[in-house]
Amino acid sequence: MKFIAGTGGVYIAVTILAISSGMQTVWAQSSTGQSASDNSAVLPAINVSTDSIKPTDGYVTKESFSATRTDTPLRDVPQSITVITQDMIRDQSIQSITEAVRYVPGIVPSQGEGHRDAVIIRGSSTTGDFFVDGLRDDVQYYRDLYNIDRVEVLKGSNGMIFGRGGAGGVINRVTKEADWQPVRAATAEFGSYNHKRFTADIGQPINEIAAARLNGVFEHSDSFRDNVDLKRWGINPTVTLLPTDKTKIVLSGEYFYDRRVVDRGIPSFGTMANVINSGRPADIDRSTFFGNPDDSHARVDAWSFNSLIEHSFNNNIKLRNRTRYADYDKFYQNVYAGGQATAEDATGTVNLSAYNNATRRKNLFTQTDLLFKLNTWGVDHEFMTGVEYGHQVTDNFRNTGLFNNVSKVSFLNPMSFVPVTFEQSVTDADNHGVVEAVGVYAQDQITIIPQLKAVLGIRYDNFDTTVHNNRNGDKVHSNDGLISPRVGLIYKPIEPLSIYGNYSLAYVPRAGDQLSSLSVTNEALKPEKFMNLELGAKWDIRPDLALTAALYQLDRSNVIAADPNDLSRTILVDGQRTRGAEIGLMGRITPHWSVMGGYGYTDAEITKNIAGADKGAAVAQVPKHTVAVWNRYDFTSYLGLGLGVIHRGSIYAAVDNTVLLPSYTRLDAAVFVQPHKNIRIQANVENLANIEYATSAHNNNNIMPGAPRIFRLTAMVNF
């Protein structure tokens, strides 16, 4: 078997994975796709739907469901898509969304204020465009990948498929599913800064019509940052039923628990206020915590239930329903740097700020699709039409922290344990919000001739939001009708090569990513509108090697941006434009050499003068150049090596362009050893050269330093 190497965070990892003698090895696949063991379970003949077959081969993904809601080859989708496969997740020791997107061109992680996933896709920042099996998962928390088969990054606006949001793109996690292939896998991982993580994946066919699977995780880890730690665990049982040869039912539930210290990083330092390039991350040890770690903490309890019911009729007709119900209980509190350092020595001080926020949200989303095929006058059509209903109830309560006139700390001793009183200010939220969304949509994938295909789609969403202010009794309401077309054309001069063009729209209503931005001052404003134009090419050089390229322009109108002079307020940006290019390569260069990565060029700028930013200002936290390439090479059947390089150009921390985070280049590495066919030992090293750099930001004074050299050691066992 061949080894797959990877890095994924900031640790040294060794992974153990075990397989029973009566089951096919999942993780121990060679670069040529041959199993490390020829043992296989002898089970009764079962007519299992081909939908359960994984559409991946090593680092390459053959098809995507989420981009069109049909099983479509990736080269027939007129959209740029990067898929982080299970092999990549394992080889790079990926455990979070932030780690997953590091090698994806055109997307960068944001800081997320130390308590949530936040990414920037094609110049658009989001905390809400996250999906599970195509259904929305939009509460602010850090998602774990313990139960995930692959992560799909779909770039470009696509309101036709996903409804509201998805301005620059979306991230969809595809969960592991119970099937008729036994699984007995466990991992134990240890690393720098007291990192400890354990996972289990147990799957078993029950009989000819039922199979079950259970995934679980437990992690307790410290950090290179002073006084920062986390504890999380999750459990996800799933059952697949085949009551007839034409019907498939999947039922899945999850409970996820997360407790951690909220860490918002370090402030900036600059000698001249409001002068471009004058500011930079403060020059202080990267482990230094600003604020009070004892009063900075976050907790998440997330319960969810997912179902899939699919039935195939005769004459190529299929009816499918996906439903997700989720109950989220989220609280976070932070005491952090609220201003710039006045000096980088013993005379310097830093202002602190503090607040807490509690969110309780219940989501219900259900999609029902009807799919059918027909031929009219020699033209093939694959239709998908349906309806989606969403109901979200959110209670949000926020307090401001009061320092009793002691809100400054010394720059060289910035940890404060002064008591803080948390009380509601006149602008703090105490809201009860209800969102009801109904969407109807239709899509036709047309094969005009074998070399020419088209994707035509349109969607209408009625997005109704009501927010009741419990403090003063005010009630704010908005109702938006959103029409989202999509037009794509694919030309295939030869079968492995497609050239495509795409036009699409998406909208973000004034309630915002987290449904908390609607107010009396903006309820009458039109939603933000995003228009994406894209021209690209996809070439399957070989069945196991894919090259992709894309040019795009994303125009954003009616933009709301954070006011750099008062982060509690927002301002309207009349225009923002992102132009870019992306090149990606995924698969096997040779039978022993696998690669994943690419180059991204992103030019995102403000197109009109606004308060706090001039025309031509760069959009916050968007590098013009990113290069990220991960390689693995298998020397023998029991020894492999991985090497990755990540280069990110300089970025501005905020839209005022006064604080610059310098560019950096980081090296990652991994070593793989297989002493036994059922055991794999994996060591990952991140930031191999131990460089100092700033990895992300939330604003000018919440900047996250990059981690030093970190090791992870993982043992994977199949039993």
Residue pairs with C-beta under 8 A, 6 or more apart in sequence:
1 25
1 28
1 29
1 30
1 34
1 35
1 36
1 637
1 674
1 677
2 29
2 30
2 31
2 32
2 591
2 592
2 634
2 637
2 640
3 632
3 634
3 638
3 639
3 640
3 641
3 672
3 673
3 674
3 680
4 58
4 87
4 88
4 90
4 91
4 594
4 632
4 640
4 642
4 672
5 91
5 92
5 631
5 632
5 633
5 640
5 641
5 642
5 643
5 669
5 670
5 671
5 672
5 682
5 684
6 88
6 89
6 90
6 91
6 92
6 93
6 94
6 630
6 632
6 642
6 644
6 670
6 682
6 684
7 92
7 93
7 630
7 642
7 644
7 668
7 669
7 670
7 684
7 685
7 686
8 89
8 92
8 93
8 94
8 95
8 99
8 100
8 102
8 684
8 686
8 712
9 93
9 94
9 95
9 96
9 99
9 684
9 686
9 710
9 712
10 192
10 224
10 686
10 687
10 707
10 708
10 710
11 93
11 189
11 191
11 192
11 193
11 195
11 684
11 686
11 710
11 711
11 712
12 191
12 192
12 683
12 684
12 685
12 710
12 711
12 712
12 713
13 93
13 189
13 191
13 670
13 682
13 683
13 684
13 711
13 712
13 713
13 714
14 189
14 190
14 681
14 682
14 683
14 712
14 713
14 714
14 715
15 90
15 93
15 187
15 189
15 680
15 681
15 682
15 714
15 715
15 716
16 186
16 187
16 188
16 679
16 680
16 681
16 714
16 715
16 716
16 717
17 27
17 28
17 90
17 185
17 186
17 187
17 678
17 679
17 680
17 715
17 716
17 717
17 718
18 184
18 185
18 186
18 678
18 679
18 716
18 717
18 718
18 719
19 25
19 26
19 27
19 28
19 37
19 183
19 184
19 185
19 677
19 678
19 718
19 719
20 182
20 184
20 718
20 719
21 37
21 39
22 39
22 40
22 41
22 42
22 182
23 39
23 40
23 41
23 181
23 182
23 183
23 184
23 718
24 35
24 37
24 39
24 40
24 41
24 181
24 182
25 35
25 36
25 37
25 677
25 678
25 718
26 86
26 181
26 183
26 185
26 718
27 86
27 90
27 185
27 680
27 716
27 718
28 35
28 36
28 37
28 674
28 677
28 678
28 680
28 718
29 35
29 36
29 58
29 87
30 36
30 634
30 637
31 58
31 588
31 591
31 592
31 593
31 594
31 634
32 591
33 57
33 58
33 544
36 637
36 674
36 677
37 677
37 678
41 181
41 182
43 180
43 205
44 208
46 180
46 208
46 242
47 242
47 245
48 179
48 180
48 242
49 242
49 248
49 310
51 71
51 248
51 310
52 177
52 179
52 240
54 86
54 149
55 61
55 62
55 63
55 64
55 71
56 62
56 83
56 85
56 86
56 87
56 150
57 543
57 544
57 587
58 85
58 87
58 544
58 587
58 588
58 594
59 85
59 87
59 88
59 586
59 587
59 588
59 594
59 595
59 596
60 85
60 543
60 544
60 545
60 546
60 586
60 587
60 588
61 74
61 83
61 85
61 150
61 586
62 73
62 74
63 71
63 72
63 73
63 74
64 72
64 74
64 77
64 81
64 83
64 152
64 154
65 71
65 72
65 134
66 131
66 134
66 152
66 154
66 161
66 172
66 174
67 74
67 77
67 79
67 81
67 152
67 154
67 158
67 161
68 77
68 161
68 384
68 443
68 445
68 455
69 134
69 161
69 369
69 371
69 384
69 386
69 443
70 371
70 382
70 384
70 445
72 445
74 81
74 83
74 538
74 546
75 490
75 492
75 496
75 497
75 498
75 538
75 539
75 540
75 546
76 445
76 453
76 490
76 498
77 455
77 488
78 455
78 488
78 489
78 490
78 500
78 501
78 502
78 534
78 536
79 154
79 155
79 156
79 158
79 488
79 500
79 502
79 534
80 106
80 154
80 155
80 156
80 534
80 536
80 548
80 550
80 552
80 582
81 152
81 153
81 154
81 155
82 104
82 105
82 152
82 153
82 155
82 584
82 586
82 598
83 150
83 151
83 152
83 153
84 94
84 100
84 103
84 104
84 150
84 151
84 152
84 153
85 150
86 149
86 150
88 94
88 103
88 596
88 630
89 100
89 145
89 148
89 150
89 151
90 682
90 716
91 630
91 632
91 642
91 670
91 672
91 682
92 99
92 103
92 630
92 642
92 644
92 668
92 670
92 684
93 99
93 189
93 670
93 682
93 684
93 712
93 714
94 100
94 145
95 144
95 145
95 146
95 197
95 219
96 117
96 142
96 143
96 144
96 145
97 109
97 117
97 119
97 130
97 142
97 143
97 145
97 151
97 171
98 109
98 117
98 119
100 145
100 151
101 107
101 108
101 109
101 119
101 153
101 171
102 109
102 628
102 646
103 596
103 597
103 628
103 629
103 630
103 644
103 646
104 153
104 598
104 628
105 582
105 583
105 584
105 597
105 598
105 599
105 600
105 626
105 628
106 121
106 122
106 155
106 580
106 582
106 600
106 602
106 626
107 119
107 120
107 121
107 122
107 153
107 155
107 169
107 600
108 119
108 120
108 621
108 622
108 623
108 626
108 648
108 651
108 696
109 118
109 119
109 120
109 695
109 696
110 118
110 119
110 120
110 125
110 621
110 696
110 697
110 698
111 118
111 264
111 265
111 696
111 697
111 698
111 702
111 703
111 704
112 118
112 127
112 140
112 142
112 698
113 262
113 264
113 334
113 698
113 702
114 261
114 262
114 263
114 264
114 265
114 296
114 298
114 334
114 336
114 702
114 704
115 140
115 141
115 142
115 260
115 262
115 298
115 332
115 334
116 127
116 140
116 141
116 142
117 127
117 130
117 140
117 141
117 142
117 143
118 125
118 126
118 127
118 698
119 125
119 126
119 171
120 126
120 168
120 621
120 622
121 129
121 153
121 155
121 167
121 168
121 169
121 170
122 155
122 156
122 168
122 169
122 552
122 554
122 578
122 580
122 602
122 604
123 168
123 554
123 556
123 576
123 578
123 580
123 602
123 604
123 619
123 622
124 167
124 168
124 169
124 530
124 554
124 556
124 578
125 620
125 621
126 165
126 167
126 168
126 513
127 138
127 140
127 513
127 514
128 138
128 165
128 512
128 513
128 514
129 138
129 162
129 165
129 166
129 167
129 168
129 169
129 170
129 171
129 513
130 136
130 137
130 138
130 143
130 170
130 171
130 172
130 173
131 137
131 162
131 170
131 171
131 172
131 173
132 172
132 173
132 175
132 304
132 306
132 324
133 172
133 173
133 174
133 175
133 306
133 308
133 322
133 324
134 172
134 322
134 367
135 306
135 322
135 323
135 324
135 365
135 367
136 162
136 163
136 324
136 363
136 365
136 390
137 143
137 173
137 304
137 324
137 326
137 363
138 165
138 363
138 513
138 514
139 300
139 302
139 326
139 328
139 330
139 359
139 361
139 363
139 514
140 330
140 359
140 514
141 258
141 300
141 302
141 328
141 330
142 232
142 258
142 260
142 300
143 173
144 217
144 219
144 232
144 234
144 256
144 258
145 151
145 173
146 199
146 215
146 216
146 217
146 234
146 236
147 175
147 176
147 215
147 217
147 234
147 236
147 254
148 173
148 174
148 175
148 176
149 174
149 175
149 176
149 177
150 173
150 174
151 171
151 172
151 173
151 174
152 171
152 172
152 173
152 174
153 169
153 170
153 171
154 166
154 169
154 170
154 171
154 172
155 168
155 169
155 550
155 552
155 582
156 168
156 169
156 502
156 504
156 532
156 534
156 552
156 554
157 166
157 167
157 168
157 169
157 504
157 505
157 506
157 530
157 531
157 532
157 554
158 166
158 169
158 170
158 486
158 504
158 506
158 532
159 165
159 166
159 459
159 461
159 482
159 484
159 486
159 504
159 505
159 506
159 507
160 441
160 443
160 457
160 458
160 459
160 484
160 485
160 486
160 504
160 505
161 441
161 457
161 459
161 486
162 170
162 506
163 388
163 390
163 437
163 439
163 459
163 461
163 482
163 484
164 437
164 461
164 463
164 482
164 506
164 507
164 508
164 509
164 527
165 506
165 507
165 508
165 513
166 506
167 506
167 508
167 528
167 530
167 554
167 556
168 530
168 554
168 578
175 236
175 238
175 252
175 306
176 201
176 213
176 215
176 236
176 238
177 213
177 238
177 240
177 250
178 203
178 211
178 212
178 213
178 238
178 239
178 240
178 250
179 203
179 205
179 211
179 213
179 240
180 205
180 211
181 203
181 205
182 203
182 204
182 205
183 201
183 202
183 203
183 204
183 213
184 201
184 202
184 203
184 718
184 719
185 199
185 200
185 201
185 202
185 716
185 717
185 718
186 198
186 199
186 200
186 201
186 716
186 717
186 719
187 197
187 198
187 199
187 200
187 714
187 715
187 716
187 717
188 197
188 198
188 714
188 715
189 195
189 196
189 197
189 198
189 712
189 713
189 714
189 715
190 196
190 197
190 712
190 713
190 714
191 221
191 710
191 711
191 712
191 713
192 224
192 709
192 710
192 711
192 712
193 221
193 222
193 223
193 224
193 710
194 220
194 221
194 222
194 229
195 219
195 221
195 222
195 712
196 219
196 220
196 221
197 217
197 218
197 219
197 221
198 217
198 218
198 219
199 215
199 216
199 217
199 218
200 214
200 215
200 216
200 217
201 213
201 214
201 215
202 213
202 214
202 215
203 211
203 212
203 213
203 214
204 211
204 212
204 213
205 211
206 212
208 242
209 241
209 242
209 243
210 239
210 240
210 241
210 242
211 239
211 240
212 237
212 238
212 239
212 240
213 237
213 238
213 239
213 240
214 235
214 236
214 237
214 238
215 235
215 236
215 238
216 233
216 234
216 235
216 236
217 232
217 233
217 234
218 232
218 233
219 230
219 231
219 232
219 233
220 229
220 230
220 231
221 229
221 230
222 228
222 229
223 229
223 230
223 261
223 263
224 286
224 287
224 707
224 708
224 710
225 263
225 286
225 287
225 289
225 705
226 287
226 288
226 289
226 293
226 415
227 261
227 289
227 293
227 294
227 415
228 260
228 261
228 263
228 289
228 293
229 260
229 261
230 258
230 259
230 260
230 261
231 258
231 259
231 260
232 256
232 257
232 258
232 259
232 260
233 256
233 257
234 254
234 255
234 256
234 257
235 254
235 255
236 252
236 253
236 254
237 252
237 253
238 250
238 251
238 252
238 253
239 250
239 251
239 252
240 248
240 249
240 250
241 248
241 249
241 250
241 251
242 248
242 249
243 249
246 311
246 312
246 313
247 309
247 310
247 311
247 312
248 308
248 309
248 310
248 311
249 307
249 308
249 309
249 310
250 306
250 307
250 308
251 305
251 306
251 307
252 305
252 306
252 307
253 303
253 304
253 305
253 306
254 302
254 303
254 304
254 305
254 306
255 301
255 302
255 303
256 300
256 301
256 302
256 304
257 300
257 301
258 298
258 299
258 300
258 302
259 297
259 298
259 299
259 300
260 297
260 298
261 293
261 296
261 297
261 298
262 296
262 297
262 298
262 332
262 333
262 334
262 336
263 289
263 293
263 296
263 704
264 290
264 291
264 296
264 334
264 336
264 337
264 698
264 702
264 704
265 290
265 337
265 697
265 698
265 702
265 703
265 704
265 705
266 281
266 282
266 284
266 286
266 288
266 290
266 337
266 703
266 704
266 705
267 282
267 290
267 337
267 339
267 340
267 341
267 350
267 700
267 701
267 702
267 703
268 279
268 280
268 281
268 282
268 340
268 341
268 653
268 659
268 700
268 701
268 703
269 279
269 280
269 281
269 282
269 283
269 340
269 341
269 343
269 344
270 278
270 279
270 280
270 340
270 658
270 659
271 278
272 278
273 658
274 656
274 658
275 658
276 657
276 658
277 657
277 658
277 660
278 658
279 340
279 653
279 658
279 659
279 660
279 700
280 659
280 660
280 661
280 662
281 659
281 661
281 694
281 703
281 705
282 341
282 344
282 411
282 703
283 344
284 344
284 411
284 412
286 692
286 705
286 706
286 707
286 708
288 414
289 414
289 415
290 336
290 337
290 350
290 352
290 409
290 414
290 415
291 334
291 335
291 336
291 337
291 352
291 354
291 409
291 414
291 415
291 416
292 335
292 352
292 354
292 415
292 416
292 417
292 418
292 420
293 415
294 417
295 333
295 334
295 335
295 354
295 420
296 333
296 334
296 335
296 336
297 332
297 333
298 330
298 331
298 332
298 333
299 329
299 330
299 331
299 332
300 328
300 329
300 330
301 328
301 329
302 326
302 327
302 328
302 329
303 326
303 327
303 328
304 324
304 325
304 326
304 327
305 324
305 325
305 326
306 322
306 323
306 324
307 321
307 322
307 323
307 324
308 320
308 321
308 322
309 320
309 321
310 318
310 319
310 320
310 321
311 318
311 319
311 320
312 318
313 319
315 372
316 372
316 373
316 374
317 370
317 371
317 372
318 370
318 371
318 372
319 368
319 369
319 370
319 371
320 368
320 369
320 371
321 366
321 367
321 368
321 369
322 366
322 367
323 364
323 365
323 366
323 367
324 363
324 364
324 365
324 366
325 362
325 363
325 364
326 361
326 362
326 363
327 361
327 362
327 363
328 359
328 360
328 361
328 362
328 363
329 359
329 360
330 358
330 359
330 360
330 361
331 356
331 357
331 358
331 359
332 356
332 357
333 354
333 355
333 356
333 357
333 422
334 354
334 355
334 356
335 352
335 353
335 354
335 401
335 416
335 420
336 352
336 353
336 354
336 702
337 350
337 351
337 352
337 353
337 414
337 701
337 702
338 351
338 352
338 353
338 407
338 701
339 350
339 351
339 353
339 701
340 350
340 700
340 701
341 348
341 349
341 350
341 411
342 348
342 349
342 350
342 411
343 349
343 411
344 411
345 411
345 412
346 410
346 411
346 412
348 410
348 411
348 412
349 408
349 409
349 410
349 411
350 408
350 409
350 410
350 411
350 414
351 407
351 408
352 403
352 407
352 408
352 409
352 416
353 401
353 407
354 400
354 401
354 402
354 403
354 420
354 422
355 398
355 399
355 400
355 401
355 422
355 428
356 398
356 399
356 401
356 422
357 396
357 397
357 398
357 399
357 429
358 395
358 396
358 397
358 398
359 394
359 395
359 396
359 514
360 394
360 395
361 392
361 393
361 394
361 395
362 392
362 393
363 390
363 391
363 392
364 389
364 390
364 391
364 392
365 388
365 389
365 390
366 388
366 389
367 386
367 387
367 388
368 386
368 387
368 388
369 384
369 385
369 386
370 383
370 384
370 385
370 386
371 382
371 383
371 384
372 383
373 380
373 381
373 382
373 383
374 380
374 381
374 383
375 381
379 446
379 447
379 448
380 446
380 447
381 444
381 445
381 446
381 447
382 444
382 445
382 446
383 442
383 443
383 444
383 445
384 442
384 443
384 444
384 445
385 441
385 442
385 443
386 440
386 441
387 438
387 439
387 440
387 441
388 437
388 438
388 439
388 440
388 441
389 437
389 438
389 439
390 435
390 436
390 437
390 438
390 439
391 434
391 435
391 436
391 437
392 433
392 434
392 435
392 515
393 432
393 433
393 434
393 435
394 431
394 432
394 433
394 434
394 435
394 515
394 516
395 431
395 432
395 433
396 429
396 430
396 431
396 433
396 516
397 429
397 430
397 431
398 424
398 428
398 429
398 430
399 422
399 423
399 424
399 428
400 422
400 423
400 424
400 425
400 428
401 420
401 421
401 422
402 420
402 421
402 422
402 423
403 418
403 420
404 418
404 419
404 421
406 416
406 418
409 415
409 416
424 430
424 471
427 568
429 516
430 469
430 470
430 471
431 467
431 468
431 469
431 470
431 516
432 467
432 468
432 470
433 465
433 466
433 467
433 468
433 511
433 515
433 516
433 518
434 465
434 466
435 463
435 464
435 465
435 466
435 511
435 515
436 464
437 461
437 462
437 463
437 464
438 461
438 462
439 459
439 460
439 461
439 462
440 459
440 460
441 457
441 458
441 459
441 460
442 457
442 458
442 459
443 455
443 456
443 457
443 486
444 454
444 455
444 456
444 457
445 453
445 454
445 455
446 453
446 454
446 455
446 456
447 453
448 454
450 492
451 491
451 492
451 493
452 489
452 490
452 491
452 492
453 489
453 490
453 492
454 487
454 488
454 489
454 490
455 486
455 487
455 488
455 489
455 490
456 486
456 487
456 488
457 485
457 486
457 487
458 483
458 484
458 485
458 486
459 482
459 483
459 484
459 485
460 481
460 482
460 483
460 484
461 480
461 481
461 482
461 484
461 507
462 479
462 480
462 481
462 482
463 479
463 480
463 481
463 482
463 509
463 527
464 477
464 478
464 479
464 480
465 477
465 478
465 479
465 509
465 510
465 511
465 515
465 518
466 475
466 476
466 477
467 475
467 476
467 477
467 511
467 518
468 474
468 475
469 475
469 476
474 520
476 518
476 519
476 520
476 523
477 523
478 509
478 510
478 511
478 518
478 523
478 524
480 507
480 509
480 526
480 527
482 507
482 509
482 527
483 505
484 504
484 505
484 506
484 507
485 503
485 504
485 505
486 502
486 503
486 504
486 505
487 502
487 503
487 504
488 500
488 501
488 502
488 503
488 504
489 500
489 501
489 502
490 498
490 499
490 500
491 498
491 499
491 500
492 498
492 499
493 499
496 539
496 540
496 541
497 537
497 538
497 539
497 540
498 537
498 538
498 539
499 536
499 537
500 534
500 535
500 536
500 537
500 538
501 534
501 535
501 536
502 532
502 533
502 534
502 535
502 536
503 531
503 532
503 533
504 531
504 532
505 529
505 530
505 531
505 532
506 529
506 530
506 532
507 527
507 528
507 529
507 530
508 527
508 528
508 530
509 518
509 527
509 528
510 517
510 518
510 522
510 523
510 525
510 527
510 560
511 517
511 518
512 518
512 560
517 560
517 570
522 560
525 558
525 572
526 558
527 558
528 556
528 557
528 558
528 559
528 560
529 556
529 557
529 558
530 554
530 555
530 556
531 554
531 555
532 552
532 553
532 554
533 552
533 553
533 554
534 550
534 551
534 552
534 553
535 550
535 551
535 552
536 548
536 549
536 550
536 551
536 552
537 548
537 549
537 550
538 546
538 547
538 548
539 546
539 547
539 548
540 546
541 547
541 587
542 587
542 588
544 587
544 588
545 585
545 586
545 587
545 588
545 589
546 584
546 585
546 586
546 587
547 583
547 584
547 585
548 582
548 583
548 584
548 585
548 586
548 598
549 581
549 582
549 583
549 584
550 581
550 582
551 580
551 581
552 578
552 579
552 580
552 581
552 582
553 577
553 578
553 579
554 577
554 578
554 579
555 575
555 576
555 577
556 573
556 575
556 576
556 577
556 578
557 574
557 575
558 572
558 574
559 572
559 573
559 574
559 575
559 576
560 570
560 571
560 572
560 573
561 570
561 571
561 572
561 573
561 610
561 613
561 655
562 569
562 570
562 571
562 654
562 655
562 699
563 569
563 570
563 571
563 611
563 612
564 612
564 613
564 654
564 655
564 656
564 658
564 699
564 700
565 612
565 656
567 699
571 610
571 611
571 612
572 610
573 606
573 608
573 610
573 613
573 655
574 607
574 608
574 610
575 606
575 607
575 608
576 604
576 605
576 606
576 607
576 619
577 604
577 605
577 607
578 602
578 603
578 604
578 605
578 619
578 622
579 602
579 603
579 604
580 600
580 601
580 602
580 603
580 604
581 599
581 600
581 601
582 598
582 599
582 600
582 601
583 598
583 599
583 600
584 597
584 598
585 595
585 596
585 597
585 598
585 629
586 595
586 596
586 597
587 594
587 595
588 594
588 595
589 595
592 633
592 634
592 635
593 631
593 632
593 633
593 634
594 631
594 632
594 633
595 629
595 630
595 631
595 632
596 629
596 630
597 627
597 628
597 629
597 630
597 644
598 627
598 628
598 629
599 625
599 626
599 627
600 625
600 626
600 627
601 624
601 625
602 622
602 623
602 624
602 626
603 624
604 618
604 619
604 622
605 616
605 617
605 618
605 619
606 613
606 614
606 615
606 616
606 617
606 618
606 619
606 655
607 615
608 615
609 615
612 655
612 656
613 655
613 656
613 657
617 655
617 656
617 657
618 651
618 652
618 657
619 655
620 651
620 652
620 653
620 654
620 655
620 697
621 651
621 652
621 653
621 696
621 697
622 651
623 648
623 649
623 650
623 651
623 663
624 649
625 647
625 648
625 649
625 663
626 646
626 647
626 648
626 649
627 645
627 646
627 647
628 644
628 645
628 646
628 647
629 644
629 645
630 642
630 643
630 644
630 668
631 642
631 643
631 644
632 640
632 641
632 642
632 643
632 670
632 672
633 640
633 641
633 642
634 640
635 641
637 674
638 673
638 674
638 675
639 671
639 672
639 673
639 674
640 671
640 672
641 669
641 670
641 671
641 672
642 668
642 669
642 670
642 671
642 672
642 684
643 667
643 668
643 669
643 670
644 667
644 668
644 669
645 665
645 666
645 667
645 668
646 665
646 666
646 668
647 663
647 664
647 665
647 666
648 663
648 664
649 663
650 660
650 661
650 662
650 663
651 660
651 661
651 697
652 658
652 659
652 660
652 661
653 659
653 660
653 661
653 697
653 699
653 700
653 703
654 697
654 699
654 700
656 700
658 700
659 697
659 700
659 703
661 694
661 697
661 703
662 693
662 694
664 691
664 693
664 694
664 706
665 691
666 686
666 687
666 688
666 689
666 691
666 693
666 706
667 687
667 688
667 689
668 684
668 685
668 686
668 687
668 688
669 684
669 685
669 688
670 682
670 683
670 684
670 685
671 682
671 683
672 680
672 681
672 682
672 683
673 680
673 681
673 682
674 680
674 681
675 681
678 717
678 718
678 719
679 715
679 716
679 717
679 718
680 715
680 716
681 713
681 714
681 715
681 716
682 713
682 714
682 715
682 716
683 711
683 712
683 713
683 714
684 711
684 712
684 714
685 709
685 710
685 711
685 712
686 707
686 709
686 710
686 712
687 706
687 707
687 708
687 709
687 710
688 709
689 709
690 708
690 709
691 706
692 705
692 706
692 708
693 705
693 706
694 703
694 704
694 705
694 706
695 704
695 705
695 706
695 707
696 703
696 704
697 703
697 704
